[in-house]
Amino acid sequence: MTDDDEMSADGREWVNVARKLMPTRALMTQKVHSSDSVLGSFAQPDSGINQTYAEMIDAAFLPAWRGDAEVEPGITLTEANMSLIFGLAVQLYEATLVSDNSRYDQFIEQDGVMGNATAPD
């Protein structure tokens, strides 16, 4: 998130990322299927997710990790913990994504023994 090349975050710190993201409804146009294991219950039929990042963080993380209390002058607990919150959110979401029928899975399962399989073209 703070990489200059990947996210155009030239000089931006995690506190700045938090301040920019927290009030937004950035997933408003992101289509989310109702069967999505994590976000499906938040999906709106004709749009994406109508919650701010702050609302989603409040729903997902314990109060000890987030909040408006200042941990340093002008920096809230959520802002101070944004790299942790973001990293855990990505890690936990990706853990719900299960691929069990990809081309790789089919290759590995071919003939029932990995050593007998022939690589796909």
Secondary structure, 3 states (H helix, E strand, C coil): CCCCCCCCCCCCCHHHHHHHHCCCCCCCCCCCCCCCCCCHHHECCCCCECCCHHHHHHHHCCCCCCCCCEEECCEEHHHHCHHHHHHHHHHHHHHCCCCCCCHHHHHHHHHHCHHHCCCCC
